[in-house]
Amino acid sequence: MAPVTSLASTVDQRIADALSAALPEAGSADPLLRRSDRADFQANGMLALAKKLKGNPRELAAKVVEALSTGDLIKEVEVSGPGFLNITVTDRAITETLAARAADDRLGVPRAVDPGTTVIDYAQPNVAKEMHVGHLRSAVIGAAMVEILEFTGENVIRRHHIGDWGTQFGMLIQYLTEHPHELDHSGAEEVSGEEAMSNLGRLYKAARAIFDSDEEFKARARDRVVALQAGDAETLAQWQRFVDESKIYFHSVFDKLDMEIRDEDVVGESGYNDMLEETCRILEETGVAVRSAGALCVFFDDVKGPDGNPTPLIVKKSNGGYGYAATDLSAIRDRVGNLKADTLLYVVDARQSLHFKMVFETARRAGWLNEDVKAVQLAFGTVLGKDGKPFKTREGETVRLVDLLDEAVERAAAVVREKPGDLTEEEIAERGVQVGIGAVKYADLSTSAARDYKFDLDQMVSLNGDTSVYIQYAYARTRSIFGKAGDRTPVARPELELAPAERALGLHLDQFGEVLNDAASAYEPHKLTAYLYQLASLFTTFYDKCPVIKPAPPQETAENRLFLCDLTARTLHQGMTLLGIRTPERL
Ligand code: ARG
């Protein structure tokens, strides 16, 4: 089992070698190789080089061609246009490279030799609150980044920074203390996620109502906040009941999302409570933060409010309370100091970008972040309704995530049912979940995260177009081919000439590792999504043009085509798994 060098990098190296042999004065120049429609690859590095050497690019290119040997790897190379090289590789090289990939259970994708440690902060809902589409995006994009980075060999630590702390708990805890039976489940059977959330919602409303109308209750609620922050045991016990009830709800939503969230990775805001005071002390002692109007603040030259006055990051309020920023700064200290991370990745809504910009800059000034430890916000855009406005119900309320997911599953089941096939009702229901949840995840992962996107279920479960169900169908088709293959088995046949559709599919299959690497290093899962969609399309064309079973091609051609089907299936499956999307064997 060994990593496989892609044809693109082998060819790139060959050209780089030819370049320095033909033009020693060029030093080490980059051939700038890319895939091309004209030939398999095109190198246009000769243009920049000619400029540098003050030569004629076509003449330089011709010299490189002379120094390039053809045969085993390169079938043909020609100079085109202003001095590009068009390169065609041999069919044998394609099939042999793919055979090496097929022999490796990682499809030839190398594992980092010297991996780092990345903490990914994602899937961070808030206690006692309903989850919304923003939480969906963080969970889906974050989970994909976890898998992609782990696959490349990175050490990944997951952190679910749930909102489980702050002044709002004073009101809730006080209410529960005065109405202790409101969250009692003793004796009752297990509480469902739905029930847990509705209990919390009811409590929240009731507490809010008293809080707004009863001054004395308000005062008691304020005292509760102080007691909570001081670690009063009874107060903490009531607080824990809220957290536990919320976790029942969160887990039910994550289950629905077919996503594993481990309890040990849930370290919410409360987890950093003991560090807040010290964080503020360090910031003040080092002069990073200063007192301003009683609050402890950090100022930035380039952060100003609409009135032109600087807007500070407040780490400690004038009433002595700590907020979101102090918690995030403490979390950075924990993740760098204790978890030994060298990268901190935050999968959080773009509307929090200013917060993170200020928090990261503060941490840099304090020395917690530096050249060896970086922090990045993978900022995602807003989910919009079909009308292009932020997603709301007709009544103007936030759409409940669970309702959306249920609807997606329902629509997907209808699509699966319509397709001619022999699935039982039970199978349709199961596929409905795999297709529906896959569709929601795919929609989230298939555009660049920073962009807003429209939540359009009709489009998401459409069989044609850039959707997960299109890819799932392509995968299921590969499986059904094997069902019909009889005693023919997949065997790579490097001696065979390849049809254009086979070459196109093969060259694309060979790029899997490079795409993963790009997606991992740029934190862009949509690169993998785009790759898989194209793979499914190329497979569909191949399947149209190159019969595998009927009309039966010669034995060896059939074997080689089965081999391509098999590698396509494994690549689709691996890629979709990294994105958190199921690939049912039959659809
Ligand atoms: N709970 C927050 C929200 O719902 C997201 C937390 C993001 N992570 C962080 N470290 N601040 O908006």
Residues whose N, C-alpha, C, O or C-beta is under 5 A from the ligand:
A	BS01	LIG	D121 Q124 P125 H161 I162 G163 V348
